[in-house]
Amino acid sequence: MVQPYVRSGLHGVIGLVWGGRLVQSMHMRYHRIWPLPCGTVAAASTLAPNEELEERLVRILAGYDGVFHADLAGQYLLDLNPRIHATLPLAVASGINPVASYCELLRGRAVTPARAQADIFFRWIEGDVRSVLHGLAEGRLGTLAAARALLPRRGVVHSYESWRDPGPLWTRARYAARRLRRGRRGIGAPQPLRAT
């Protein structure tokens, strides 16, 4: 198989289509992903909408009504999912709620078309820390760049990590502690095969 080597960064669109039109959308640029090289969004920021891209997505989604998430590399569509994405908190913080709006449409209510606000930053803490540390270990990131990437930011939107709902965070922390107690290499890292 032959395919182009795409140097463009990854980006994505979350949205809601209904009756052949785009009702809501949020565009984002991915700063980092985890796991590497083909993971999910670890750090991202919202972008101004790309209307041409939105028109193409609506054509691809013809006949579908609902929430979607598209992953792209440059102009190339990598993945298109008819589901809720982990960056839903970013969409809500940037002014749209495609899930709530979809529910309203299903109930026969009108929804005002909307686009997300640009320049809102998102971080999945565990994934971002692991992505940065991996980049540092491989030499893709210098110490200063890694420290800058991990600096806390004012107004950042987090994935499932929330002090108002600490359940998912504590569940993940307990999982990580169990893995470390068992002496395994890294949290979620593949284990070497052992002869029996």
Backbone as a printed PyTorch tensor [residue, N CA C, xyz], in Angstrom:
tensor([[[  0.8480,  -1.1720,   0.0000],
         [  0.0000,   0.0000,   0.0000],
         [  0.8950,   1.2370,   0.0000]],

        [[  0.5330,   2.2030,  -0.7930],
         [  1.2750,   3.4590,  -0.8540],
         [  0.3570,   4.5830,  -0.4050]],

        [[  0.8520,   5.4280,   0.4790],
         [  0.0640,   6.5640,   0.9380],
         [  0.9990,   7.7260,   1.2230]],

        [[  0.4930,   8.9410,   1.1950],
         [  1.3800,  10.0880,   1.4360],
         [  1.8110,  10.1610,   2.8990]],

        [[  3.0160,  10.6930,   3.1290],
         [  3.4720,  10.9700,   4.4870],
         [  2.9570,  12.3610,   4.8410]],

        [[  2.0910,  12.4390,   5.8420],
         [  1.4430,  13.6960,   6.1800],
         [  2.1750,  14.3390,   7.3510]],

        [[  2.7460,  15.5130,   7.0920],
         [  3.4570,  16.2260,   8.1450],
         [  2.5460,  17.1330,   8.9620]],

        [[  1.3410,  17.3800,   8.4570],
         [  0.4150,  18.2690,   9.1540],
         [  0.0280,  17.6840,  10.5050]],

        [[ -0.2250,  18.5680,  11.4670],
         [ -0.6620,  18.1210,  12.7770],
         [ -2.0670,  17.5590,  12.7410]],

        [[ -2.4240,  16.8910,  13.8220],
         [ -3.7530,  16.3140,  13.9280],
         [ -4.7510,  17.3660,  14.4070]],

        [[ -5.9680,  17.2400,  13.9390],
         [ -7.0340,  18.1190,  14.3970],
         [ -8.3440,  17.3570,  14.3280]],

        [[ -9.3800,  17.9320,  14.9180],
         [-10.6430,  17.2200,  14.9520],
         [-11.8320,  18.1560,  14.9830]],

        [[-12.9870,  17.5710,  14.7720],
         [-14.2520,  18.3060,  14.8140],
         [-15.2580,  17.4540,  15.5790]],

        [[-15.8930,  18.0750,  16.5450],
         [-17.0380,  17.4670,  17.2130],
         [-18.2550,  18.2480,  16.7440]],

        [[-19.3430,  17.5500,  16.4950],
         [-20.5030,  18.2860,  16.0260],
         [-21.7980,  17.5240,  16.1750]],

        [[-22.8320,  18.1750,  15.7000],
         [-24.1690,  17.6080,  15.6950],
         [-24.7930,  17.9290,  14.3440]],

        [[-25.2060,  16.8810,  13.6310],
         [-25.9180,  17.0740,  12.3600],
         [-27.3670,  16.6340,  12.5470]],

        [[-28.2470,  17.3510,  11.8440],
         [-29.6780,  17.0420,  11.9480],
         [-30.3510,  17.5110,  10.6660]],

        [[-31.0620,  16.6120,  10.0240],
         [-31.7940,  16.9700,   8.8190],
         [-30.8970,  17.4930,   7.7090]],

        [[-29.6890,  16.9580,   7.5910],
         [-28.7830,  17.3520,   6.5190],
         [-28.0650,  18.6710,   6.7390]],

        [[-28.1000,  19.1990,   7.9600],
         [-27.3600,  20.4400,   8.2290],
         [-26.5760,  20.3140,   9.5270]],

        [[-25.5280,  21.0840,   9.6190],
         [-24.6970,  21.1000,  10.8130],
         [-25.3200,  22.0620,  11.8160]],

        [[-25.6860,  21.5490,  12.9680],
         [-26.3460,  22.3600,  13.9830],
         [-25.3210,  22.9670,  14.9420]],

        [[-24.3430,  22.1660,  15.3510],
         [-23.3000,  22.6470,  16.2520],
         [-21.9640,  22.0570,  15.8380]],

        [[-20.8850,  22.8170,  16.1120],
         [-19.5570,  22.2870,  15.8050],
         [-18.5060,  22.9010,  16.7030]],

        [[-17.4600,  22.1180,  16.9430],
         [-16.2770,  22.5770,  17.6550],
         [-15.0550,  22.0220,  16.9200]],

        [[-14.1680,  22.9090,  16.5200],
         [-12.9250,  22.5070,  15.8720],
         [-11.8030,  22.5990,  16.8920]],

        [[-10.8790,  21.6510,  16.8440],
         [ -9.7600,  21.6720,  17.7900],
         [ -8.4760,  21.1840,  17.1450]],

        [[ -7.3720,  21.7510,  17.6000],
         [ -6.0390,  21.3060,  17.1880],
         [ -5.4810,  20.4560,  18.3190]],

        [[ -4.9410,  19.2740,  17.9640],
         [ -4.3700,  18.3830,  18.9700],
         [ -2.9070,  18.7860,  19.1860]],

        [[ -2.5710,  19.0840,  20.4180],
         [ -1.1720,  19.3870,  20.7480],
         [ -0.4120,  18.0920,  21.0470]],

        [[ -1.0740,  17.2050,  21.7890],
         [ -0.4520,  15.9210,  22.1270],
         [ -1.5320,  14.8470,  22.1920]],

        [[ -1.1100,  13.5880,  21.9430],
         [ -2.0130,  12.4420,  22.0360],
         [ -1.3710,  11.3860,  22.9250]],

        [[ -2.1690,  10.4380,  23.3910],
         [ -1.6760,   9.2870,  24.1410],
         [ -2.6850,   8.1570,  23.9920]],

        [[ -2.2260,   6.9080,  23.8480],
         [ -0.8280,   6.4960,  23.7040],
         [ -0.2940,   6.8410,  22.3170]],

        [[  1.0020,   6.8950,  22.2450],
         [  1.6620,   7.1780,  20.9790],
         [  1.8720,   5.8780,  20.2160]],

        [[  1.8430,   5.8600,  18.9120],
         [  1.6780,   6.9940,  18.0270],
         [  0.2300,   7.2280,  17.6000]],

        [[ -0.7080,   6.3990,  18.0500],
         [ -2.0830,   6.4850,  17.5350],
         [ -3.1040,   6.4960,  18.6580]],

        [[ -3.0140,   7.4640,  19.5320],
         [ -3.9220,   7.4950,  20.6710],
         [ -5.0140,   8.5240,  20.5300]],

        [[ -5.5480,   8.9130,  21.6690],
         [ -6.6120,   9.9050,  21.7150],
         [ -6.0440,  11.2420,  22.1970]],

        [[ -6.8480,  12.2510,  22.2100],
         [ -6.4140,  13.6110,  22.5210],
         [ -5.9830,  13.7100,  23.9840]],

        [[ -4.7390,  14.1410,  24.2110],
         [ -4.2430,  14.3880,  25.5650],
         [ -4.2390,  15.8770,  25.8730]],

        [[ -3.9630,  16.7130,  24.8780],
         [ -4.0050,  18.1740,  25.0270],
         [ -4.4380,  18.7640,  23.6890]],

        [[ -5.3340,  19.7390,  23.7550],
         [ -5.8660,  20.3480,  22.5320],
         [ -6.3530,  21.7470,  22.8430]],

        [[ -6.5840,  22.5220,  21.7940],
         [ -7.2310,  23.8230,  21.9650],
         [ -8.2060,  24.0330,  20.8170]],

        [[ -9.2840,  24.7490,  21.1310],
         [-10.3200,  24.9760,  20.1300],
         [ -9.8450,  25.9970,  19.0940]],

        [[-10.3640,  25.8490,  17.8890],
         [-10.0010,  26.6910,  16.7510],
         [-11.2400,  27.3780,  16.1870]],

        [[-10.9920,  28.4150,  15.4020],
         [-12.0760,  29.0190,  14.6260],
         [-12.5750,  27.9780,  13.6180]],

        [[-13.8580,  27.9930,  13.2700],
         [-14.3950,  26.9700,  12.3650],
         [-13.8470,  27.0740,  10.9470]],

        [[-13.7300,  25.9160,  10.3220],
         [-13.3440,  25.8130,   8.9230],
         [-14.6150,  25.4230,   8.1630]],

        [[-15.2310,  26.3940,   7.5050],
         [-16.5320,  26.1640,   6.8740],
         [-16.4660,  25.1590,   5.7290]],

        [[-15.3730,  25.1680,   4.9790],
         [-15.2310,  24.2000,   3.8750],
         [-15.1780,  22.7740,   4.4240]],

        [[-14.4280,  22.5770,   5.4980],
         [-14.3540,  21.2620,   6.1330],
         [-15.7340,  20.8490,   6.6580]],

        [[-16.4460,  21.7720,   7.2470],
         [-17.7840,  21.4640,   7.7580],
         [-18.7140,  21.0080,   6.6350]],

        [[-18.6510,  21.6730,   5.4840],
         [-19.4900,  21.2760,   4.3480],
         [-19.1650,  19.8610,   3.8910]],

        [[-17.8770,  19.5300,   3.8650],
         [-17.4720,  18.1720,   3.4520],
         [-17.9570,  17.1310,   4.4510]],

        [[-17.8690,  17.4400,   5.7470],
         [-18.3330,  16.4930,   6.7610],
         [-19.8400,  16.2740,   6.6580]],

        [[-20.5950,  17.3320,   6.4100],
         [-22.0440,  17.1970,   6.2630],
         [-22.3710,  16.2930,   5.0760]],

        [[-21.6160,  16.4170,   3.9710],
         [-21.8450,  15.5430,   2.8070],
         [-21.5560,  14.0850,   3.1580]],

        [[-20.4700,  13.8480,   3.8910],
         [-20.1200,  12.4740,   4.2800],
         [-21.1840,  11.8850,   5.2080]],

        [[-21.7480,  12.7320,   6.0650],
         [-22.7210,  12.2720,   7.0570],
         [-24.1610,  12.3130,   6.5440]],

        [[-24.3460,  12.4380,   5.2400],
         [-25.6950,  12.4900,   4.6630],
         [-26.5160,  11.2910,   5.1330]],

        [[-27.7260,  11.5690,   5.6050],
         [-28.6090,  10.5050,   6.0690],
         [-28.4380,  10.1640,   7.5390]],

        [[-27.4620,  10.7670,   8.1940],
         [-27.2120,  10.5080,   9.6140],
         [-27.6600,  11.7160,  10.4320]],

        [[-28.3400,  11.4760,  11.5280],
         [-28.7120,  12.5230,  12.4800],
         [-28.0950,  12.1650,  13.8220]],

        [[-27.3170,  13.0800,  14.3880],
         [-26.7550,  12.8190,  15.7090],
         [-25.3980,  13.4620,  15.9100]],

        [[-24.7760,  13.0770,  17.0160],
         [-23.4640,  13.5780,  17.4200],
         [-22.3850,  12.8380,  16.6450]],

        [[-21.3020,  13.5160,  16.3220],
         [-20.1760,  12.8600,  15.6460],
         [-18.8550,  13.4640,  16.1120]],

        [[-17.7980,  12.7050,  15.8630],
         [-16.4410,  13.1850,  16.1130],
         [-15.5620,  12.7360,  14.9430]],

        [[-14.8580,  13.6910,  14.3440],
         [-13.9690,  13.3970,  13.2140],
         [-12.5320,  13.7110,  13.6020]],

        [[-11.6160,  12.7950,  13.3030],
         [-10.1770,  13.0050,  13.4730],
         [ -9.5760,  13.2130,  12.0930]],

        [[ -8.7020,  14.2120,  11.9590],
         [ -8.0710,  14.5080,  10.6660],
         [ -6.5810,  14.7500,  10.8320]],

        [[ -5.8400,  14.4550,   9.7660],
         [ -4.4260,  14.8170,   9.6490],
         [ -4.3340,  15.6840,   8.4080]],

        [[ -4.1290,  16.9820,   8.6120],
         [ -4.1640,  17.8860,   7.4720],
         [ -5.5340,  17.8330,   6.8280]],

        [[ -5.5820,  17.5750,   5.5200],
         [ -6.8590,  17.4970,   4.8050],
         [ -7.4480,  16.0890,   4.7930]],

        [[ -6.7520,  15.1290,   5.4020],
         [ -7.1760,  13.7330,   5.3220],
         [ -8.0070,  13.3230,   6.5310]],

        [[ -9.1670,  12.7290,   6.2700],
         [-10.0230,  12.2050,   7.3150],
         [ -9.4740,  10.8600,   7.7690]],

        [[ -9.1570,  10.7370,   9.0530],
         [ -8.6150,   9.4890,   9.5930],
         [ -9.7030,   8.6100,  10.1910]],

        [[-10.6620,   9.2520,  10.8500],
         [-11.6350,   8.5070,  11.6250],
         [-12.9010,   9.3490,  11.7670]],

        [[-14.0510,   8.7120,  11.6560],
         [-15.3200,   9.4120,  11.8270],
         [-16.2180,   8.5250,  12.6810]],

        [[-16.5440,   9.0040,  13.8760],
         [-17.3030,   8.2070,  14.8280],
         [-18.6450,   8.8480,  15.1590]],

        [[-19.7280,   8.0780,  15.0940],
         [-21.0390,   8.5930,  15.4920],
         [-21.2530,   8.3730,  16.9900]],

        [[-20.4640,   9.0740,  17.7990],
         [-20.5490,   8.8780,  19.2420],
         [-20.0360,  10.1130,  19.9820]],

        [[-20.2310,  10.0850,  21.3000],
         [-19.7220,  11.1320,  22.1710],
         [-18.2150,  10.9250,  22.3150]],

        [[-17.4630,  12.0090,  22.3820],
         [-16.0140,  11.9410,  22.4830],
         [-15.5540,  12.4270,  23.8530]],

        [[-14.3390,  12.0400,  24.2350],
         [-13.7700,  12.4190,  25.5370],
         [-13.6100,  13.9260,  25.6930]],

        [[-13.6240,  14.6660,  24.5890],
         [-13.4760,  16.1170,  24.6730],
         [-14.8300,  16.8290,  24.7890]],

        [[-15.8920,  16.0890,  25.1200],
         [-17.1860,  16.7350,  25.3240],
         [-17.1130,  17.8640,  26.3590]],

        [[-16.3520,  17.7050,  27.4810],
         [-16.2490,  18.8350,  28.4150],
         [-15.6860,  20.0960,  27.7600]],

        [[-14.7970,  19.9340,  26.7860],
         [-14.2520,  21.0920,  26.0660],
         [-15.3500,  21.7530,  25.2340]],

        [[-16.1710,  20.9450,  24.5800],
         [-17.2720,  21.5020,  23.7810],
         [-18.2160,  22.3110,  24.6710]],

        [[-18.5710,  21.7560,  25.8260],
         [-19.4860,  22.4430,  26.7400],
         [-18.8540,  23.7500,  27.2330]],

        [[-17.5800,  23.6980,  27.6170],
         [-16.8990,  24.9000,  28.1170],
         [-16.7510,  25.9650,  27.0340]],

        [[-16.7140,  25.5440,  25.7700],
         [-16.5380,  26.5130,  24.6850],
         [-17.8710,  26.9760,  24.0820]],

        [[-18.9800,  26.5930,  24.7180],
         [-20.2520,  27.1880,  24.3430],
         [-21.2540,  26.3290,  23.5980]],

        [[-20.9460,  25.0570,  23.3620],
         [-21.9310,  24.1800,  22.7140],
         [-22.1100,  22.9230,  23.5520]],

        [[-23.2550,  22.2820,  23.4090],
         [-23.4810,  20.9980,  24.0760],
         [-24.2230,  20.1100,  23.0960]],

        [[-23.4690,  19.4260,  22.2160],
         [-24.1240,  18.6430,  21.1680],
         [-25.0040,  17.5200,  21.7050]],

        [[-24.6660,  16.9660,  22.8680],
         [-25.4710,  15.8730,  23.4120],
         [-26.8180,  16.3970,  23.9040]],

        [[-26.7940,  17.4640,  24.6990],
         [-28.0490,  18.0460,  25.1840],
         [-28.9020,  18.5540,  24.0200]],

        [[-28.2460,  19.1610,  23.0360],
         [-28.9880,  19.6690,  21.8760],
         [-29.6030,  18.5380,  21.0640]],

        [[-28.8870,  17.4240,  20.9380],
         [-29.4250,  16.2540,  20.2410],
         [-30.6800,  15.7470,  20.9550]],

        [[-30.6200,  15.7090,  22.2890],
         [-31.7930,  15.2800,  23.0600],
         [-32.9770,  16.2210,  22.8140]],

        [[-32.7010,  17.5110,  22.7500],
         [-33.7670,  18.4750,  22.4780],
         [-34.3890,  18.2400,  21.0950]],

        [[-33.5350,  17.9950,  20.1130],
         [-34.0510,  17.7260,  18.7600],
         [-34.8900,  16.4590,  18.7290]],

        [[-34.4710,  15.4360,  19.4500],
         [-35.2470,  14.1930,  19.5110],
         [-36.6070,  14.4050,  20.1670]],

        [[-36.6920,  15.3950,  21.0410],
         [-37.9580,  15.7130,  21.7150],
         [-38.8240,  16.6560,  20.8790]],

        [[-38.3340,  17.0180,  19.6810],
         [-39.1050,  17.8760,  18.7940],
         [-38.9500,  19.3590,  19.0600]],

        [[-37.9350,  19.7320,  19.8210],
         [-37.7100,  21.1400,  20.1470],
         [-36.6820,  21.7520,  19.1980]],

        [[-36.7620,  23.0400,  19.0470],
         [-35.8190,  23.7570,  18.1790],
         [-34.4980,  23.9860,  18.9120]],

        [[-33.4040,  23.9450,  18.1570],
         [-32.0740,  24.2210,  18.6950],
         [-31.4330,  25.2840,  17.8180]],

        [[-30.8940,  26.3090,  18.4480],
         [-30.2360,  27.3820,  17.7110],
         [-28.8560,  26.9060,  17.2520]],

        [[-28.5270,  27.0190,  15.9600],
         [-27.1960,  26.6320,  15.4930],
         [-26.1060,  27.4240,  16.2290]],

        [[-25.0050,  26.7660,  16.5250],
         [-23.9300,  27.4170,  17.2860],
         [-22.5890,  26.8000,  16.9380]],

        [[-21.5500,  27.6040,  17.1140],
         [-20.1760,  27.1350,  16.9520],
         [-19.4070,  27.4500,  18.2290]],

        [[-18.4600,  26.6080,  18.5430],
         [-17.6820,  26.7670,  19.7680],
         [-16.7470,  27.9680,  19.6850]],

        [[-16.4640,  28.5170,  20.8380],
         [-15.5140,  29.6180,  20.9720],
         [-14.0920,  29.0830,  20.7560]],

        [[-13.2510,  29.8830,  20.1150],
         [-11.8550,  29.4780,  19.8700],
         [-10.9820,  29.7750,  21.0920]],

        [[ -9.8020,  29.1400,  21.1100],
         [ -8.7460,  29.3810,  22.1020],
         [ -9.0790,  28.9250,  23.5180]],

        [[ -9.8010,  27.8180,  23.6430],
         [-10.0270,  27.1930,  24.9450],
         [ -9.1400,  25.9500,  24.9880]],

        [[ -8.4090,  25.7680,  26.0820],
         [ -7.4240,  24.6870,  26.1900],
         [ -8.0030,  23.5010,  26.9570]],

        [[ -7.6950,  22.2940,  26.4770],
         [ -8.1670,  21.0370,  27.0630],
         [ -6.9700,  20.1750,  27.4480]],

        [[ -7.1050,  19.4900,  28.5850],
         [ -6.0370,  18.5630,  28.9940],
         [ -6.6360,  17.3400,  29.6790]],

        [[ -6.2150,  16.1650,  29.2100],
         [ -6.4420,  14.9050,  29.9140],
         [ -5.1440,  14.7000,  30.6780]],

        [[ -5.1610,  14.9130,  31.9820],
         [ -3.9300,  15.0100,  32.7650],
         [ -3.0410,  13.7830,  32.6020]],

        [[ -3.5740,  12.6000,  32.8640],
         [ -2.7420,  11.3940,  32.7920],
         [ -2.1310,  11.2160,  31.4020]],

        [[ -2.9620,  11.3390,  30.3720],
         [ -2.4650,  11.1540,  29.0050],
         [ -1.4500,  12.2020,  28.6210]],

        [[ -1.6660,  13.4480,  29.0420],
         [ -0.7440,  14.5180,  28.6770],
         [  0.5960,  14.3480,  29.3720]],

        [[  0.5770,  14.0210,  30.6640],
         [  1.8310,  13.8090,  31.3940],
         [  2.6080,  12.6580,  30.7640]],

        [[  1.9290,  11.5720,  30.4660],
         [  2.6170,  10.4150,  29.8770],
         [  3.1500,  10.7290,  28.4810]],

        [[  2.3920,  11.4890,  27.6910],
         [  2.8430,  11.8620,  26.3520],
         [  4.0980,  12.7340,  26.4200]],

        [[  4.0820,  13.7100,  27.3240],
         [  5.2380,  14.6100,  27.4660],
         [  6.4530,  13.8420,  27.9680]],

        [[  6.2750,  12.9910,  28.9840],
         [  7.4120,  12.2210,  29.5120],
         [  7.9750,  11.2740,  28.4550]],

        [[  7.1110,  10.7030,  27.6410],
         [  7.5630,   9.8290,  26.5520],
         [  8.3740,  10.6360,  25.5340]],

        [[  7.8840,  11.8280,  25.1980],
         [  8.6180,  12.6910,  24.2720],
         [  9.9600,  13.1080,  24.8260]],

        [[ 10.0410,  13.3400,  26.1220],
         [ 11.2950,  13.6910,  26.7850],
         [ 12.2630,  12.5150,  26.7520]],

        [[ 11.7570,  11.3240,  27.0620],
         [ 12.6010,  10.1230,  27.0740],
         [ 13.1340,   9.7890,  25.6850]],

        [[ 12.3510,  10.0530,  24.6510],
         [ 12.7760,   9.7600,  23.2750],
         [ 13.6220,  10.8680,  22.6720]],

        [[ 13.7310,  12.0030,  23.3490],
         [ 14.5180,  13.1190,  22.8290],
         [ 13.7650,  14.0210,  21.8690]],

        [[ 12.4490,  13.8070,  21.7000],
         [ 11.6610,  14.6860,  20.8360],
         [ 11.3560,  16.0120,  21.5260]],

        [[ 11.4100,  16.0150,  22.8510],
         [ 11.1740,  17.2230,  23.6350],
         [ 12.3730,  17.4660,  24.5330]],

        [[ 12.7940,  18.7110,  24.6100],
         [ 13.8330,  19.0740,  25.5590],
         [ 13.2240,  19.2840,  26.9340]],

        [[ 14.0810,  19.4070,  27.9410],
         [ 13.6080,  19.5840,  29.3100],
         [ 12.7510,  20.8350,  29.4620]],

        [[ 13.2030,  21.9320,  28.8760],
         [ 12.4600,  23.1860,  28.9860],
         [ 11.1030,  23.0880,  28.2860]],

        [[ 11.0790,  22.5000,  27.0900],
         [  9.8210,  22.3440,  26.3470],
         [  8.8500,  21.4300,  27.1030]],

        [[  9.3830,  20.3590,  27.7140],
         [  8.5370,  19.4380,  28.4800],
         [  7.9540,  20.1460,  29.7040]],

        [[  8.7900,  20.9150,  30.4030],
         [  8.3170,  21.6400,  31.5840],
         [  7.2580,  22.6660,  31.1770]],

        [[  7.4880,  23.3530,  30.0630],
         [  6.5290,  24.3470,  29.5790],
         [  5.1930,  23.6840,  29.2080]],

        [[  5.2810,  22.4970,  28.5980],
         [  4.0620,  21.7920,  28.1900],
         [  3.2250,  21.3670,  29.3930]],

        [[  3.8870,  21.0550,  30.4990],
         [  3.1690,  20.5530,  31.6730],
         [  2.7680,  21.6370,  32.6730]],

        [[  3.1430,  22.8770,  32.4030],
         [  2.7610,  23.9560,  33.3170],
         [  1.2470,  24.0320,  33.4640]],

        [[  0.7620,  24.2310,  34.6910],
         [ -0.6810,  24.4380,  34.8570],
         [ -1.1190,  25.6850,  34.0970]],

        [[ -2.3370,  25.6740,  33.6030],
         [ -2.8930,  26.8000,  32.8550],
         [ -4.1700,  27.2710,  33.5310]],

        [[ -4.3700,  28.5530,  33.5070],
         [ -5.6120,  29.1170,  34.0370],
         [ -6.7470,  28.8240,  33.0470]],

        [[ -7.8810,  28.3860,  33.5620],
         [ -9.0550,  28.1650,  32.7250],
         [ -9.0250,  26.9040,  31.8900]],

        [[ -8.0960,  25.9860,  32.1700],
         [ -8.0170,  24.7500,  31.3850],
         [ -9.2600,  23.8860,  31.6390]],

        [[ -9.7010,  23.2060,  30.6120],
         [-10.8190,  22.2670,  30.7170],
         [-10.2160,  20.8740,  30.8100]],

        [[-10.6530,  20.1050,  31.7890],
         [-10.1150,  18.7600,  31.9740],
         [-11.0720,  17.7040,  31.4430]],

        [[-10.5130,  16.5390,  31.1910],
         [-11.2890,  15.4170,  30.6800],
         [-12.2270,  14.9210,  31.7820]],

        [[-11.9930,  13.7370,  32.3180],
         [-12.8520,  13.2090,  33.3650],
         [-12.3810,  13.6190,  34.7530]],

        [[-11.2310,  14.3060,  34.8530],
         [-10.6900,  14.6790,  36.1460],
         [-11.4330,  15.9010,  36.6870]],

        [[-12.1120,  15.7300,  37.8100],
         [-12.8640,  16.8360,  38.4020],
         [-12.9960,  16.6040,  39.8990]],

        [[-12.7250,  17.6570,  40.6810],
         [-12.9040,  17.5460,  42.1340],
         [-14.3830,  17.5310,  42.4930]],

        [[-15.2510,  18.0040,  41.5960],
         [-16.6900,  17.9510,  41.8570],
         [-17.2330,  16.5350,  41.6820]],

        [[-16.5560,  15.7220,  40.8590],
         [-16.9460,  14.3270,  40.6550],
         [-15.6600,  13.4960,  40.6630]],

        [[-15.1200,  13.2310,  41.8690],
         [-13.8010,  12.5810,  41.9520],
         [-13.8070,  11.0810,  41.6860]],

        [[-14.9720,  10.4650,  41.5080],
         [-15.0460,   9.0210,  41.3240],
         [-14.1450,   8.4740,  40.2290]],

        [[-14.2350,   8.9850,  38.9860],
         [-13.3750,   8.4470,  37.9170],
         [-11.8810,   8.6340,  38.2080]],

        [[-11.5110,   9.7660,  38.7970],
         [-10.1110,  10.0320,  39.1110],
         [ -9.5920,   9.0570,  40.1600]],

        [[-10.3760,   8.8290,  41.2180],
         [ -9.9460,   7.8990,  42.2610],
         [ -9.9200,   6.4590,  41.7500]],

        [[-10.8540,   6.0980,  40.8920],
         [-10.8490,   4.7510,  40.3110],
         [ -9.5770,   4.5270,  39.5030]],

        [[ -9.2020,   5.5190,  38.6950],
         [ -7.9760,   5.4120,  37.9020],
         [ -6.7380,   5.3710,  38.7920]],

        [[ -6.7380,   6.1740,  39.8700],
         [ -5.6010,   6.1930,  40.7990],
         [ -5.4480,   4.8290,  41.4890]],

        [[ -6.5610,   4.2140,  41.8990],
         [ -6.4930,   2.8800,  42.5190],
         [ -5.9620,   1.8500,  41.5280]],

        [[ -6.4100,   1.9430,  40.2800],
         [ -5.9120,   1.0280,  39.2440],
         [ -4.4000,   1.1770,  39.0830]],

        [[ -3.9320,   2.4260,  39.0140],
         [ -2.4990,   2.6840,  38.8490],
         [ -1.7190,   2.1580,  40.0420]],

        [[ -2.2310,   2.3570,  41.2570],
         [ -1.5490,   1.8840,  42.4610],
         [ -1.4520,   0.3640,  42.4730]],

        [[ -2.5250,  -0.3270,  42.0590],
         [ -2.4870,  -1.7980,  41.9870],
         [ -1.4260,  -2.2660,  41.0020]],

        [[ -1.3560,  -1.6030,  39.8480],
         [ -0.3580,  -1.9890,  38.8410],
         [  1.0590,  -1.8000,  39.3760]],

        [[  1.2740,  -0.6860,  40.0700],
         [  2.6040,  -0.4110,  40.6130],
         [  2.9660,  -1.3930,  41.7230]],

        [[  1.9890,  -1.7420,  42.5610],
         [  2.2500,  -2.7130,  43.6390],
         [  2.6400,  -4.0740,  43.0720]],

        [[  2.0750,  -4.4230,  41.9500],
         [  2.3910,  -5.7170,  41.3280],
         [  3.7520,  -5.7050,  40.6450]],

        [[  4.3800,  -4.5300,  40.5950],
         [  5.7240,  -4.4420,  40.0300],
         [  5.7880,  -4.4550,  38.5240]],

        [[  4.6840,  -4.1080,  37.8770],
         [  4.7010,  -4.0980,  36.4110],
         [  5.3630,  -2.8350,  35.9090]],

        [[  5.9020,  -2.9210,  34.7170],
         [  6.5780,  -1.7730,  34.1020],
         [  5.5430,  -0.8220,  33.5400]],

        [[  5.3930,   0.3490,  34.1580],
         [  4.5260,   1.3900,  33.5990],
         [  3.0540,   1.0630,  33.7170]],

        [[  2.2540,   2.0750,  33.7690],
         [  0.8130,   1.9260,  33.8560],
         [  0.2600,   1.6820,  32.4630]],

        [[ -0.2730,   0.5010,  32.2550],
         [ -0.8750,   0.2050,  30.9640],
         [  0.1230,  -0.1850,  29.8900]],

        [[  1.4210,  -0.3160,  30.2640],
         [  2.4270,  -0.6920,  29.2670],
         [  2.3000,  -2.1560,  28.9270]],

        [[  2.5600,  -2.5460,  27.6800],
         [  2.5080,  -3.9570,  27.3340],
         [  3.5730,  -4.7250,  28.0880]],

        [[  3.2530,  -5.9150,  28.5200],
         [  4.1820,  -6.7200,  29.3120],
         [  4.9600,  -7.6800,  28.4200]],

        [[  6.2290,  -7.9480,  28.7620],
         [  7.0130,  -8.8980,  27.9730],
         [  6.4600, -10.3050,  28.1480]],

        [[  6.6410, -11.1390,  27.1100],
         [  6.2220, -12.5350,  27.2060],
         [  7.2080, -13.2720,  28.0850]],

        [[  6.6890, -14.1430,  28.9380],
         [  7.5560, -14.9200,  29.8290],
         [  7.3950, -16.3990,  29.4830]],

        [[  8.4870, -17.1110,  29.5140],
         [  8.4470, -18.5530,  29.2680],
         [  7.8060, -19.2250,  30.4690]],

        [[  6.9820, -20.2520,  30.2320],
         [  6.3410, -20.9510,  31.3410],
         [  6.9380, -22.3280,  31.5180]]])
